[in-house]
């Protein structure tokens, strides 16, 4: 399972970097979204995938016995999703405003707005 996720993460990083290098602002936003999702999957995979019980200690036990899921990567990913949503919303607003000012989403057309 972790091998499959490694290939998926690599594909998402490759697609995200490819989209970032395109000349369109819309593709730049899509590339940022792909990189964010790849990073979330990477953190999730580094936390070791476990099919088991949730990390709860029963009332009669003193310690947690495995297998159990690690809650720290899940909390980090949840935080990253919320922050990523804010960054994407801000980026989309910036792209919309830039399109209104220039009239195009091509990055080559932005050089003419210096004066």
N, C-alpha and C positions, 0 to 999 in steps of 0.2 A: 504494500500500500504506500509506503513512504517513497519507494522508487518511482511509482506512477506520479505521485505528487511532486517529486523532484523534476520530472520532465514537464509537468504542467506549469510549475513555477518558472522553469527556464524558458518555456514558450511564452508565458505572459511577460516576462522581463524582455525577451527579444522583441515581441510585438510592441510593447510599450516604448522601448527605445527607438524602434523603427518609426513609430508614429510621432515621437518627439522630434525626429530629424526631418520630417516632412515640412513643406512650406505653407501649411495652412494652420490657422489658429484653432479651428475646430478639431483637427487631427491632433494638435498639441494637447487639448483638453482630454481627448480620448486616451492619448498616451499616458497622461498623468493618472487617469483612472485605472488603466491597466497596471501601471507600476504600483499604485496603492494596493490593488487587490493581490498582486504578486507578493508584496511585502507582508500582507496579512497572512497569506497562505504559508509563507516562509516561517513566520513566527509561530504559527499553529503547528507546523511540522517539527520545528525545533523543540517544541514542548512535548514531543513524543506522543504519537497517537496511541491511545489505549481504549480498547473496548471493554468497558467494565462498569463498575458502579460509580456514582458521583462521590466526590471527596467529602463524605459525611462520617463523623465518628458516632457510632451507636452509643446509647446511654450506658450500656454495661461494659464497654471497652475503654481501655486507657490510651491506646494508640490506634492509628489508622493502619489497617492491613490492606494490602493490594489485591488485585489490581484496582487502581482508582485513577481518575482523570486529574491532571494538574490544572488547578483553576487560574494560575497566574498568567499563562499565555492567553487564555480566553479573556481575561480581564484586559490585558494589553490590547488585544485585537478589538475588543468592543470600544475602547478608548480611541484607537486608531481609526475605526470606522466613523466615529462621531467627528473627529478632527478632520478626517479626509472629506467628509460631506461638507463641512464648512469651507475648506480650501477649494473644493470643486465649485461650490456655489459662488464664492468670491471670484474664481477664475472665469466662470461663465459670464458673470456680470461685467468683468473687465473686457472679455472678448466682445460682448454685445456693444459696449461703449466704444471700443476701438473700431468695430465695424460701422457704427453710426458716424464716427468721425472721418474715417478713410473711405468707406464705401466698398471695401474688399476685405477678405480675410487672408489674402496672400501677404506673406511677410516681406516680400520685395517691394510692395507698394507702400510700406511704412517708411521707407527712406525719403519719400517725397514730402513728408510732413514736418521736416525740420524747420522750415522758414515760415 
